[in-house]
């Protein structure tokens, strides 16, 4: 479901399949949205050291954008 994390059984099935097929494929391709779940809010909370940060300033926004694109 969009906007929710993968449930544990599905994640374990996926990882078991990857392990089972190791050596038969040169890569593992993950198409999930690894940074899609509240990353800006979590980043700013860590950046400012508090969840009470108000509107992020330009420096914090640039730092978050650099983190996401790195």
CHARMM-style PDB file with segment names, atoms N, HN, CA, C and O in Angstrom:
ATOM      1  N   UNK     1       0.848  -1.175   0.000  1.00  0.00      PROA
ATOM      2  CA  UNK     1       0.000   0.000   0.000  1.00  0.00      PROA
ATOM      3  C   UNK     1       0.896   1.242   0.000  1.00  0.00      PROA
ATOM      4  O   UNK     1       1.890   1.294   0.725  1.00  0.00      PROA
ATOM      5  N   UNK     2       0.552   2.211  -0.792  1.00  0.00      PROA
ATOM      6  HN  UNK     2      -0.254   2.169  -1.381  1.00  0.00      PROA
ATOM      7  CA  UNK     2       1.346   3.437  -0.909  1.00  0.00      PROA
ATOM      8  C   UNK     2       1.414   4.165   0.426  1.00  0.00      PROA
ATOM      9  O   UNK     2       0.417   4.272   1.140  1.00  0.00      PROA
ATOM     10  N   UNK     3       2.598   4.662   0.751  1.00  0.00      PROA
ATOM     11  HN  UNK     3       3.408   4.576   0.171  1.00  0.00      PROA
ATOM     12  CA  UNK     3       2.781   5.446   1.964  1.00  0.00      PROA
ATOM     13  C   UNK     3       3.012   4.635   3.217  1.00  0.00      PROA
ATOM     14  O   UNK     3       3.109   5.198   4.308  1.00  0.00      PROA
ATOM     15  N   UNK     4       3.103   3.307   3.084  1.00  0.00      PROA
ATOM     16  HN  UNK     4       3.024   2.850   2.198  1.00  0.00      PROA
ATOM     17  CA  UNK     4       3.360   2.469   4.250  1.00  0.00      PROA
ATOM     18  C   UNK     4       4.610   1.639   4.013  1.00  0.00      PROA
ATOM     19  O   UNK     4       5.025   1.428   2.873  1.00  0.00      PROA
ATOM     20  N   UNK     5       5.194   1.179   5.087  1.00  0.00      PROA
ATOM     21  HN  UNK     5       4.857   1.350   6.012  1.00  0.00      PROA
ATOM     22  CA  UNK     5       6.381   0.339   4.993  1.00  0.00      PROA
ATOM     23  C   UNK     5       5.999  -1.084   4.615  1.00  0.00      PROA
ATOM     24  O   UNK     5       4.861  -1.505   4.823  1.00  0.00      PROA
ATOM     25  N   UNK     6       6.946  -1.818   4.063  1.00  0.00      PROA
ATOM     26  HN  UNK     6       7.871  -1.477   3.895  1.00  0.00      PROA
ATOM     27  CA  UNK     6       6.748  -3.230   3.762  1.00  0.00      PROA
ATOM     28  C   UNK     6       6.528  -3.978   5.064  1.00  0.00      PROA
ATOM     29  O   UNK     6       7.212  -3.721   6.054  1.00  0.00      PROA
ATOM     30  N   UNK     7       5.578  -4.901   5.069  1.00  0.00      PROA
ATOM     31  HN  UNK     7       5.021  -5.109   4.264  1.00  0.00      PROA
ATOM     32  CA  UNK     7       5.376  -5.683   6.285  1.00  0.00      PROA
ATOM     33  C   UNK     7       6.516  -6.687   6.449  1.00  0.00      PROA
ATOM     34  O   UNK     7       7.202  -7.028   5.486  1.00  0.00      PROA
ATOM     35  N   UNK     8       6.705  -7.147   7.668  1.00  0.00      PROA
ATOM     36  HN  UNK     8       6.147  -6.870   8.451  1.00  0.00      PROA
ATOM     37  CA  UNK     8       7.839  -8.008   7.994  1.00  0.00      PROA
ATOM     38  C   UNK     8       7.844  -9.315   7.196  1.00  0.00      PROA
ATOM     39  O   UNK     8       8.889  -9.679   6.656  1.00  0.00      PROA
ATOM     40  N   UNK     9       6.716 -10.039   7.097  1.00  0.00      PROA
ATOM     41  HN  UNK     9       5.867  -9.743   7.536  1.00  0.00      PROA
ATOM     42  CA  UNK     9       6.745 -11.293   6.327  1.00  0.00      PROA
ATOM     43  C   UNK     9       7.149 -11.090   4.863  1.00  0.00      PROA
ATOM     44  O   UNK     9       7.905 -11.892   4.315  1.00  0.00      PROA
ATOM     45  N   UNK    10       6.656 -10.033   4.234  1.00  0.00      PROA
ATOM     46  HN  UNK    10       6.042  -9.382   4.679  1.00  0.00      PROA
ATOM     47  CA  UNK    10       7.022  -9.776   2.844  1.00  0.00      PROA
ATOM     48  C   UNK    10       8.502  -9.426   2.724  1.00  0.00      PROA
ATOM     49  O   UNK    10       9.165  -9.868   1.786  1.00  0.00      PROA
ATOM     50  N   UNK    11       9.024  -8.643   3.655  1.00  0.00      PROA
ATOM     51  HN  UNK    11       8.485  -8.284   4.417  1.00  0.00      PROA
ATOM     52  CA  UNK    11      10.450  -8.310   3.638  1.00  0.00      PROA
ATOM     53  C   UNK    11      11.293  -9.568   3.791  1.00  0.00      PROA
ATOM     54  O   UNK    11      12.275  -9.741   3.069  1.00  0.00      PROA
ATOM     55  N   UNK    12      10.927 -10.451   4.720  1.00  0.00      PROA
ATOM     56  HN  UNK    12      10.129 -10.311   5.306  1.00  0.00      PROA
ATOM     57  CA  UNK    12      11.685 -11.689   4.927  1.00  0.00      PROA
ATOM     58  C   UNK    12      11.628 -12.588   3.688  1.00  0.00      PROA
ATOM     59  O   UNK    12      12.631 -13.205   3.330  1.00  0.00      PROA
ATOM     60  N   UNK    13      10.474 -12.669   3.035  1.00  0.00      PROA
ATOM     61  HN  UNK    13       9.659 -12.168   3.325  1.00  0.00      PROA
ATOM     62  CA  UNK    13      10.348 -13.451   1.813  1.00  0.00      PROA
ATOM     63  C   UNK    13      11.238 -12.880   0.707  1.00  0.00      PROA
ATOM     64  O   UNK    13      11.884 -13.626  -0.028  1.00  0.00      PROA
ATOM     65  N   UNK    14      11.262 -11.567   0.601  1.00  0.00      PROA
ATOM     66  HN  UNK    14      10.737 -10.962   1.199  1.00  0.00      PROA
ATOM     67  CA  UNK    14      12.102 -10.910  -0.404  1.00  0.00      PROA
ATOM     68  C   UNK    14      13.577 -11.193  -0.151  1.00  0.00      PROA
ATOM     69  O   UNK    14      14.310 -11.556  -1.071  1.00  0.00      PROA
ATOM     70  N   UNK    15      14.009 -11.028   1.094  1.00  0.00      PROA
ATOM     71  HN  UNK    15      13.413 -10.733   1.841  1.00  0.00      PROA
ATOM     72  CA  UNK    15      15.419 -11.260   1.423  1.00  0.00      PROA
ATOM     73  C   UNK    15      15.805 -12.727   1.249  1.00  0.00      PROA
ATOM     74  O   UNK    15      16.914 -13.028   0.810  1.00  0.00      PROA
ATOM     75  N   UNK    16      14.895 -13.638   1.590  1.00  0.00      PROA
ATOM     76  HN  UNK    16      13.993 -13.394   1.947  1.00  0.00      PROA
ATOM     77  CA  UNK    16      15.167 -15.063   1.396  1.00  0.00      PROA
ATOM     78  C   UNK    16      15.329 -15.377  -0.091  1.00  0.00      PROA
ATOM     79  O   UNK    16      16.187 -16.174  -0.470  1.00  0.00      PROA
ATOM     80  N   UNK    17      14.512 -14.758  -0.923  1.00  0.00      PROA
ATOM     81  HN  UNK    17      13.815 -14.110  -0.615  1.00  0.00      PROA
ATOM     82  CA  UNK    17      14.616 -14.975  -2.369  1.00  0.00      PROA
ATOM     83  C   UNK    17      15.930 -14.436  -2.911  1.00  0.00      PROA
ATOM     84  O   UNK    17      16.564 -15.066  -3.757  1.00  0.00      PROA
ATOM     85  N   UNK    18      16.337 -13.273  -2.425  1.00  0.00      PROA
ATOM     86  HN  UNK    18      15.822 -12.761  -1.737  1.00  0.00      PROA
ATOM     87  CA  UNK    18      17.622 -12.705  -2.853  1.00  0.00      PROA
ATOM     88  C   UNK    18      18.747 -13.657  -2.466  1.00  0.00      PROA
ATOM     89  O   UNK    18      19.629 -13.938  -3.276  1.00  0.00      PROA
ATOM     90  N   UNK    19      18.720 -14.155  -1.227  1.00  0.00      PROA
ATOM     91  HN  UNK    19      18.003 -13.927  -0.569  1.00  0.00      PROA
ATOM     92  CA  UNK    19      19.767 -15.066  -0.762  1.00  0.00      PROA
ATOM     93  C   UNK    19      19.768 -16.360  -1.572  1.00  0.00      PROA
ATOM     94  O   UNK    19      20.828 -16.867  -1.941  1.00  0.00      PROA
ATOM     95  N   UNK    20      18.574 -16.894  -1.847  1.00  0.00      PROA
ATOM     96  HN  UNK    20      17.714 -16.483  -1.547  1.00  0.00      PROA
ATOM     97  CA  UNK    20      18.446 -18.140  -2.602  1.00  0.00      PROA
ATOM     98  C   UNK    20      19.012 -18.004  -4.009  1.00  0.00      PROA
ATOM     99  O   UNK    20      19.558 -18.964  -4.551  1.00  0.00      PROA
ATOM    100  N   UNK    21      18.888 -16.839  -4.596  1.00  0.00      PROA
ATOM    101  HN  UNK    21      18.444 -16.059  -4.156  1.00  0.00      PROA
ATOM    102  CA  UNK    21      19.316 -16.630  -5.980  1.00  0.00      PROA
ATOM    103  C   UNK    21      20.682 -15.974  -6.110  1.00  0.00      PROA
ATOM    104  O   UNK    21      21.087 -15.597  -7.209  1.00  0.00      PROA
ATOM    105  N   UNK    22      21.396 -15.834  -4.995  1.00  0.00      PROA
ATOM    106  HN  UNK    22      21.066 -16.140  -4.101  1.00  0.00      PROA
ATOM    107  CA  UNK    22      22.741 -15.266  -5.067  1.00  0.00      PROA
ATOM    108  C   UNK    22      23.605 -16.145  -5.963  1.00  0.00      PROA
ATOM    109  O   UNK    22      23.568 -17.372  -5.875  1.00  0.00      PROA
ATOM    110  N   UNK    23      24.361 -15.517  -6.801  1.00  0.00      PROA
ATOM    111  HN  UNK    23      24.391 -14.520  -6.873  1.00  0.00      PROA
ATOM    112  CA  UNK    23      25.229 -16.241  -7.707  1.00  0.00      PROA
ATOM    113  C   UNK    23      24.597 -16.469  -9.069  1.00  0.00      PROA
ATOM    114  O   UNK    23      25.303 -16.724 -10.045  1.00  0.00      PROA
ATOM    115  N   UNK    24      23.269 -16.380  -9.148  1.00  0.00      PROA
ATOM    116  HN  UNK    24      22.695 -16.172  -8.355  1.00  0.00      PROA
ATOM    117  CA  UNK    24      22.622 -16.564 -10.446  1.00  0.00      PROA
ATOM    118  C   UNK    24      22.372 -15.233 -11.133  1.00  0.00      PROA
ATOM    119  O   UNK    24      22.028 -15.193 -12.314  1.00  0.00      PROA
ATOM    120  N   UNK    25      22.543 -14.151 -10.400  1.00  0.00      PROA
ATOM    121  HN  UNK    25      22.823 -14.183  -9.441  1.00  0.00      PROA
ATOM    122  CA  UNK    25      22.334 -12.825 -10.966  1.00  0.00      PROA
ATOM    123  C   UNK    25      23.461 -11.911 -10.484  1.00  0.00      PROA
ATOM    124  O   UNK    25      23.857 -11.979  -9.321  1.00  0.00      PROA
ATOM    125  N   UNK    26      23.976 -11.061 -11.365  1.00  0.00      PROA
ATOM    126  HN  UNK    26      23.655 -11.006 -12.310  1.00  0.00      PROA
ATOM    127  CA  UNK    26      25.081 -10.191 -10.963  1.00  0.00      PROA
ATOM    128  C   UNK    26      24.654  -8.993 -10.112  1.00  0.00      PROA
ATOM    129  O   UNK    26      25.509  -8.341  -9.513  1.00  0.00      PROA
ATOM    130  N   UNK    27      23.356  -8.688 -10.042  1.00  0.00      PROA
ATOM    131  HN  UNK    27      22.662  -9.218 -10.529  1.00  0.00      PROA
ATOM    132  CA  UNK    27      22.907  -7.519  -9.285  1.00  0.00      PROA
ATOM    133  C   UNK    27      21.578  -7.816  -8.598  1.00  0.00      PROA
ATOM    134  O   UNK    27      20.854  -8.743  -8.961  1.00  0.00      PROA
ATOM    135  N   UNK    28      21.285  -6.992  -7.592  1.00  0.00      PROA
ATOM    136  HN  UNK    28      21.873  -6.238  -7.297  1.00  0.00      PROA
ATOM    137  CA  UNK    28      19.961  -6.966  -6.973  1.00  0.00      PROA
ATOM    138  C   UNK    28      19.436  -5.555  -7.188  1.00  0.00      PROA
ATOM    139  O   UNK    28      20.098  -4.585  -6.818  1.00  0.00      PROA
ATOM    140  N   UNK    29      18.272  -5.431  -7.772  1.00  0.00      PROA
ATOM    141  HN  UNK    29      17.734  -6.219  -8.073  1.00  0.00      PROA
ATOM    142  CA  UNK    29      17.690  -4.130  -8.073  1.00  0.00      PROA
ATOM    143  C   UNK    29      16.523  -3.876  -7.127  1.00  0.00      PROA
ATOM    144  O   UNK    29      15.538  -4.613  -7.134  1.00  0.00      PROA
ATOM    145  N   UNK    30      16.638  -2.848  -6.330  1.00  0.00      PROA
ATOM    146  HN  UNK    30      17.438  -2.249  -6.325  1.00  0.00      PROA
ATOM    147  CA  UNK    30      15.561  -2.454  -5.424  1.00  0.00      PROA
ATOM    148  C   UNK    30      14.914  -1.196  -5.989  1.00  0.00      PROA
ATOM    149  O   UNK    30      15.579  -0.176  -6.169  1.00  0.00      PROA
ATOM    150  N   UNK    31      13.618  -1.271  -6.266  1.00  0.00      PROA
ATOM    151  HN  UNK    31      13.078  -2.100  -6.120  1.00  0.00      PROA
ATOM    152  CA  UNK    31      12.931  -0.122  -6.849  1.00  0.00      PROA
ATOM    153  C   UNK    31      12.052   0.586  -5.827  1.00  0.00      PROA
ATOM    154  O   UNK    31      11.211   1.408  -6.190  1.00  0.00      PROA
ATOM    155  N   UNK    32      12.246   0.270  -4.554  1.00  0.00      PROA
ATOM    156  HN  UNK    32      12.930  -0.398  -4.259  1.00  0.00      PROA
ATOM    157  CA  UNK    32      11.439   0.890  -3.502  1.00  0.00      PROA
ATOM    158  C   UNK    32      11.841   2.322  -3.241  1.00  0.00      PROA
ATOM    159  O   UNK    32      12.923   2.759  -3.632  1.00  0.00      PROA
ATOM    160  N   UNK    33      10.964   3.048  -2.579  1.00  0.00      PROA
ATOM    161  HN  UNK    33      10.084   2.693  -2.261  1.00  0.00      PROA
ATOM    162  CA  UNK    33      11.241   4.444  -2.229  1.00  0.00      PROA
ATOM    163  C   UNK    33      11.896   4.490  -0.852  1.00  0.00      PROA
ATOM    164  O   UNK    33      11.240   4.751   0.157  1.00  0.00      PROA
ATOM    165  N   UNK    34      13.190   4.232  -0.830  1.00  0.00      PROA
ATOM    166  HN  UNK    34      13.723   4.019  -1.649  1.00  0.00      PROA
ATOM    167  CA  UNK    34      13.920   4.133   0.431  1.00  0.00      PROA
ATOM    168  C   UNK    34      13.921   5.422   1.228  1.00  0.00      PROA
ATOM    169  O   UNK    34      14.051   5.395   2.452  1.00  0.00      PROA
ATOM    170  N   UNK    35      13.778   6.544   0.555  1.00  0.00      PROA
ATOM    171  HN  UNK    35      13.672   6.566  -0.439  1.00  0.00      PROA
ATOM    172  CA  UNK    35      13.769   7.826   1.254  1.00  0.00      PROA
ATOM    173  C   UNK    35      12.377   8.450   1.281  1.00  0.00      PROA
ATOM    174  O   UNK    35      12.257   9.664   1.451  1.00  0.00      PROA
ATOM    175  N   UNK    36      11.350   7.671   1.121  1.00  0.00      PROA
ATOM    176  HN  UNK    36      11.448   6.686   0.983  1.00  0.00      PROA
ATOM    177  CA  UNK    36      10.013   8.220   0.992  1.00  0.00      PROA
ATOM    178  C   UNK    36       9.222   8.407   2.268  1.00  0.00      PROA
ATOM    179  O   UNK    36       8.143   8.999   2.231  1.00  0.00      PROA
ATOM    180  N   UNK    37       9.708   7.932   3.378  1.00  0.00      PROA
ATOM    181  HN  UNK    37      10.584   7.451   3.409  1.00  0.00      PROA
ATOM    182  CA  UNK    37       8.912   7.921   4.595  1.00  0.00      PROA
ATOM    183  C   UNK    37       9.381   8.977   5.609  1.00  0.00      PROA
ATOM    184  O   UNK    37      10.197   8.698   6.488  1.00  0.00      PROA
ATOM    185  N   UNK    38       8.850  10.177   5.463  1.00  0.00      PROA
ATOM    186  HN  UNK    38       8.187  10.403   4.750  1.00  0.00      PROA
ATOM    187  CA  UNK    38       9.100  11.289   6.396  1.00  0.00      PROA
ATOM    188  C   UNK    38      10.568  11.699   6.492  1.00  0.00      PROA
ATOM    189  O   UNK    38      11.002  12.186   7.536  1.00  0.00      PROA
ATOM    190  N   UNK    39      11.330  11.512   5.433  1.00  0.00      PROA
ATOM    191  HN  UNK    39      10.978  11.117   4.585  1.00  0.00      PROA
ATOM    192  CA  UNK    39      12.745  11.865   5.479  1.00  0.00      PROA
ATOM    193  C   UNK    39      12.972  13.345   5.795  1.00  0.00      PROA
ATOM    194  O   UNK    39      13.815  13.641   6.641  1.00  0.00      PROA
ATOM    195  N   UNK    40      12.268  14.293   5.163  1.00  0.00      PROA
ATOM    196  HN  UNK    40      11.583  14.052   4.475  1.00  0.00      PROA
ATOM    197  CA  UNK    40      12.533  15.688   5.528  1.00  0.00      PROA
ATOM    198  C   UNK    40      12.308  15.957   7.024  1.00  0.00      PROA
ATOM    199  O   UNK    40      13.140  16.597   7.666  1.00  0.00      PROA
ATOM    200  N   UNK    41      11.203  15.478   7.572  1.00  0.00      PROA
ATOM    201  HN  UNK    41      10.527  14.958   7.050  1.00  0.00      PROA
ATOM    202  CA  UNK    41      10.932  15.715   8.991  1.00  0.00      PROA
ATOM    203  C   UNK    41      11.992  15.046   9.876  1.00  0.00      PROA
ATOM    204  O   UNK    41      12.472  15.651  10.834  1.00  0.00      PROA
ATOM    205  N   UNK    42      12.353  13.811   9.557  1.00  0.00      PROA
ATOM    206  HN  UNK    42      11.964  13.319   8.778  1.00  0.00      PROA
ATOM    207  CA  UNK    42      13.372  13.113  10.347  1.00  0.00      PROA
ATOM    208  C   UNK    42      14.730  13.797  10.224  1.00  0.00      PROA
ATOM    209  O   UNK    42      15.458  13.925  11.208  1.00  0.00      PROA
ATOM    210  N   UNK    43      15.068  14.237   9.004  1.00  0.00      PROA
ATOM    211  HN  UNK    43      14.477  14.133   8.204  1.00  0.00      PROA
ATOM    212  CA  UNK    43      16.349  14.911   8.807  1.00  0.00      PROA
ATOM    213  C   UNK    43      16.411  16.209   9.608  1.00  0.00      PROA
ATOM    214  O   UNK    43      17.385  16.469  10.314  1.00  0.00      PROA
ATOM    215  N   UNK    44      15.356  17.024   9.489  1.00  0.00      PROA
ATOM    216  HN  UNK    44      14.564  16.813   8.915  1.00  0.00      PROA
ATOM    217  CA  UNK    44      15.374  18.305  10.198  1.00  0.00      PROA
ATOM    218  C   UNK    44      15.387  18.109  11.710  1.00  0.00      PROA
ATOM    219  O   UNK    44      16.021  18.883  12.427  1.00  0.00      PROA
ATOM    220  N   UNK    45      14.702  17.092  12.198  1.00  0.00      PROA
ATOM    221  HN  UNK    45      14.187  16.462  11.615  1.00  0.00      PROA
ATOM    222  CA  UNK    45      14.729  16.817  13.636  1.00  0.00      PROA
ATOM    223  C   UNK    45      16.150  16.478  14.075  1.00  0.00      PROA
ATOM    224  O   UNK    45      16.609  16.949  15.115  1.00  0.00      PROA
ATOM    225  N   UNK    46      16.848  15.661  13.283  1.00  0.00      PROA
ATOM    226  HN  UNK    46      16.475  15.279  12.438  1.00  0.00      PROA
ATOM    227  CA  UNK    46      18.237  15.323  13.606  1.00  0.00      PROA
ATOM    228  C   UNK    46      19.158  16.531  13.423  1.00  0.00      PROA
ATOM    229  O   UNK    46      20.061  16.755  14.229  1.00  0.00      PROA
ATOM    230  N   UNK    47      18.923  17.312  12.355  1.00  0.00      PROA
ATOM    231  HN  UNK    47      18.189  17.131  11.701  1.00  0.00      PROA
ATOM    232  CA  UNK    47      19.764  18.477  12.048  1.00  0.00      PROA
ATOM    233  C   UNK    47      19.693  19.512  13.155  1.00  0.00      PROA
ATOM    234  O   UNK    47      20.719  20.031  13.594  1.00  0.00      PROA
ATOM    235  N   UNK    48      18.472  19.814  13.611  1.00  0.00      PROA
ATOM    236  HN  UNK    48      17.638  19.392  13.255  1.00  0.00      PROA
ATOM    237  CA  UNK    48      18.292  20.828  14.645  1.00  0.00      PROA
ATOM    238  C   UNK    48      18.393  20.266  16.053  1.00  0.00      PROA
ATOM    239  O   UNK    48      18.503  21.027  17.014  1.00  0.00      PROA
ATOM    240  N   UNK    49      18.357  18.939  16.189  1.00  0.00      PROA
ATOM    241  HN  UNK    49      18.268  18.322  15.408  1.00  0.00      PROA
ATOM    242  CA  UNK    49      18.441  18.324  17.511  1.00  0.00      PROA
ATOM    243  C   UNK    49      17.158  18.420  18.307  1.00  0.00      PROA
ATOM    244  O   UNK    49      17.159  18.201  19.518  1.00  0.00      PROA
ATOM    245  N   UNK    50      16.066  18.744  17.640  1.00  0.00      PROA
ATOM    246  HN  UNK    50      16.065  18.921  16.656  1.00  0.00      PROA
ATOM    247  CA  UNK    50      14.769  18.857  18.300  1.00  0.00      PROA
ATOM    248  C   UNK    50      13.664  18.738  17.265  1.00  0.00      PROA
ATOM    249  O   UNK    50      13.872  19.031  16.087  1.00  0.00      PROA
ATOM    250  N   UNK    51      12.491  18.308  17.705  1.00  0.00      PROA
ATOM    251  HN  UNK    51      12.321  18.070  18.661  1.00  0.00      PROA
ATOM    252  CA  UNK    51      11.359  18.245  16.781  1.00  0.00      PROA
ATOM    253  C   UNK    51      10.621  19.579  16.728  1.00  0.00      PROA
ATOM    254  O   UNK    51       9.675  19.732  15.956  1.00  0.00      PROA
ATOM    255  N   UNK    52      11.048  20.545  17.542  1.00  0.00      PROA
ATOM    256  HN  UNK    52      11.817  20.421  18.168  1.00  0.00      PROA
ATOM    257  CA  UNK    52      10.422  21.869  17.590  1.00  0.00      PROA
ATOM    258  C   UNK    52      11.284  22.881  16.840  1.00  0.00      PROA
ATOM    259  O   UNK    52      11.805  23.823  17.438  1.00  0.00      PROA
ATOM    260  N   UNK    53      11.433  22.684  15.518  1.00  0.00      PROA
ATOM    261  HN  UNK    53      11.010  21.920  15.032  1.00  0.00      PROA
ATOM    262  CA  UNK    53      12.357  23.522  14.762  1.00  0.00      PROA
ATOM    263  C   UNK    53      11.690  24.592  13.917  1.00  0.00      PROA
ATOM    264  O   UNK    53      12.389  25.460  13.394  1.00  0.00      PROA
ATOM    265  N   UNK    54      10.370  24.575  13.756  1.00  0.00      PROA
ATOM    266  HN  UNK    54       9.803  23.870  14.181  1.00  0.00      PROA
ATOM    267  CA  UNK    54       9.707  25.576  12.933  1.00  0.00      PROA
ATOM    268  C   UNK    54      10.000  25.377  11.462  1.00  0.00      PROA
ATOM    269  O   UNK    54      10.155  24.244  11.005  1.00  0.00      PROA
ATOM    270  N   UNK    55      10.076  26.466  10.715  1.00  0.00      PROA
ATOM    271  HN  UNK    55       9.950  27.386  11.085  1.00  0.00      PROA
ATOM    272  CA  UNK    55      10.357  26.392   9.278  1.00  0.00      PROA
ATOM    273  C   UNK    55      11.859  26.261   9.062  1.00  0.00      PROA
ATOM    274  O   UNK    55      12.624  27.094   9.548  1.00  0.00      PROA
ATOM    275  N   UNK    56      12.299  25.225   8.338  1.00  0.00      PROA
ATOM    276  HN  UNK    56      11.678  24.548   7.943  1.00  0.00      PROA
ATOM    277  CA  UNK    56      13.734  25.050   8.100  1.00  0.00      PROA
ATOM    278  C   UNK    56      14.324  26.226   7.340  1.00  0.00      PROA
ATOM    279  O   UNK    56      13.689  26.778   6.442  1.00  0.00      PROA
ATOM    280  N   UNK    57      15.549  26.609   7.707  1.00  0.00      PROA
ATOM    281  HN  UNK    57      16.066  26.161   8.437  1.00  0.00      PROA
ATOM    282  CA  UNK    57      16.220  27.697   7.003  1.00  0.00      PROA
ATOM    283  C   UNK    57      16.906  27.162   5.742  1.00  0.00      PROA
ATOM    284  O   UNK    57      16.933  25.954   5.506  1.00  0.00      PROA
ATOM    285  N   UNK    58      17.449  28.059   4.949  1.00  0.00      PROA
ATOM    286  HN  UNK    58      17.426  29.041   5.140  1.00  0.00      PROA
ATOM    287  CA  UNK    58      18.056  27.688   3.669  1.00  0.00      PROA
ATOM    288  C   UNK    58      19.235  26.742   3.846  1.00  0.00      PROA
ATOM    289  O   UNK    58      19.437  25.851   3.021  1.00  0.00      PROA
ATOM    290  N   UNK    59      20.013  26.919   4.902  1.00  0.00      PROA
ATOM    291  HN  UNK    59      19.849  27.643   5.572  1.00  0.00      PROA
ATOM    292  CA  UNK    59      21.170  26.050   5.145  1.00  0.00      PROA
ATOM    293  C   UNK    59      20.727  24.627   5.447  1.00  0.00      PROA
ATOM    294  O   UNK    59      21.301  23.669   4.931  1.00  0.00      PROA
ATOM    295  N   UNK    60      19.701  24.492   6.288  1.00  0.00      PROA
ATOM    296  HN  UNK    60      19.234  25.270   6.707  1.00  0.00      PROA
ATOM    297  CA  UNK    60      19.184  23.163   6.617  1.00  0.00      PROA
ATOM    298  C   UNK    60      18.565  22.497   5.392  1.00  0.00      PROA
ATOM    299  O   UNK    60      18.738  21.296   5.183  1.00  0.00      PROA
ATOM    300  N   UNK    61      17.851  23.264   4.592  1.00  0.00      PROA
ATOM    301  HN  UNK    61      17.710  24.239   4.762  1.00  0.00      PROA
ATOM    302  CA  UNK    61      17.237  22.716   3.381  1.00  0.00      PROA
ATOM    303  C   UNK    61      18.299  22.230   2.405  1.00  0.00      PROA
ATOM    304  O   UNK    61      18.148  21.165   1.806  1.00  0.00      PROA
ATOM    305  N   UNK    62      19.372  22.999   2.239  1.00  0.00      PROA
ATOM    306  HN  UNK    62      19.494  23.864   2.725  1.00  0.00      PROA
ATOM    307  CA  UNK    62      20.471  22.603   1.355  1.00  0.00      PROA
ATOM    308  C   UNK    62      21.150  21.341   1.881  1.00  0.00      PROA
ATOM    309  O   UNK    62      21.505  20.461   1.097  1.00  0.00      PROA
ATOM    310  N   UNK    63      21.332  21.242   3.188  1.00  0.00      PROA
ATOM    311  HN  UNK    63      21.044  21.957   3.825  1.00  0.00      PROA
ATOM    312  CA  UNK    63      21.948  20.055   3.795  1.00  0.00      PROA
ATOM    313  C   UNK    63      21.071  18.828   3.564  1.00  0.00      PROA
ATOM    314  O   UNK    63      21.584  17.754   3.251  1.00  0.00      PROA
ATOM    315  N   UNK    64      19.751  18.974   3.715  1.00  0.00      PROA
ATOM    316  HN  UNK    64      19.335  19.846   3.970  1.00  0.00      PROA
ATOM    317  CA  UNK    64      18.848  17.855   3.495  1.00  0.00      PROA
ATOM    318  C   UNK    64      18.872  17.422   2.035  1.00  0.00      PROA
ATOM    319  O   UNK    64      18.898  16.224   1.754  1.00  0.00      PROA
ATOM    320  N   UNK    65      18.864  18.360   1.108  1.00  0.00      PROA
ATOM    321  HN  UNK    65      18.843  19.334   1.336  1.00  0.00      PROA
ATOM    322  CA  UNK    65      18.900  18.036  -0.313  1.00  0.00      PROA
ATOM    323  C   UNK    65      20.208  17.331  -0.686  1.00  0.00      PROA
ATOM    324  O   UNK    65      20.215  16.415  -1.509  1.00  0.00      PROA
ATOM    325  N   UNK    66      21.309  17.766  -0.073  1.00  0.00      PROA
ATOM    326  HN  UNK    66      21.303  18.510   0.595  1.00  0.00      PROA
ATOM    327  CA  UNK    66      22.602  17.114  -0.322  1.00  0.00      PROA
ATOM    328  C   UNK    66      22.593  15.695   0.229  1.00  0.00      PROA
ATOM    329  O   UNK    66      23.106  14.776  -0.410  1.00  0.00      PROA
ATOM    330  N   UNK    67      22.013  15.512   1.407  1.00  0.00      PROA
ATOM    331  HN  UNK    67      21.596  16.258   1.926  1.00  0.00      PROA
ATOM    332  CA  UNK    67      21.929  14.179   2.005  1.00  0.00      PROA
ATOM    333  C   UNK    67      21.122  13.236   1.112  1.00  0.00      PROA
ATOM    334  O   UNK    67      21.529  12.095   0.889  1.00  0.00      PROA
ATOM    335  N   UNK    68      20.003  13.697   0.609  1.00  0.00      PROA
ATOM    336  HN  UNK    68      19.673  14.623   0.790  1.00  0.00      PROA
ATOM    337  CA  UNK    68      19.120  12.854  -0.207  1.00  0.00      PROA
ATOM    338  C   UNK    68      19.773  12.497  -1.537  1.00  0.00      PROA
ATOM    339  O   UNK    68      19.603  11.382  -2.030  1.00  0.00      PROA
ATOM    340  N   UNK    69      20.513  13.424  -2.118  1.00  0.00      PROA
ATOM    341  HN  UNK    69      20.651  14.330  -1.718  1.00  0.00      PROA
ATOM    342  CA  UNK    69      21.104  13.170  -3.441  1.00  0.00      PROA
ATOM    343  C   UNK    69      22.443  12.465  -3.371  1.00  0.00      PROA
ATOM    344  O   UNK    69      22.957  12.033  -4.403  1.00  0.00      PROA
ATOM    345  N   UNK    70      23.019  12.335  -2.202  1.00  0.00      PROA
ATOM    346  HN  UNK    70      22.602  12.686  -1.364  1.00  0.00      PROA
ATOM    347  CA  UNK    70      24.350  11.685  -2.076  1.00  0.00      PROA
ATOM    348  C   UNK    70      24.263  10.190  -2.154  1.00  0.00      PROA
ATOM    349  OT1 UNK    70      25.283   9.507  -2.066  1.00  0.00      PROA
TER     350      UNK     70
END
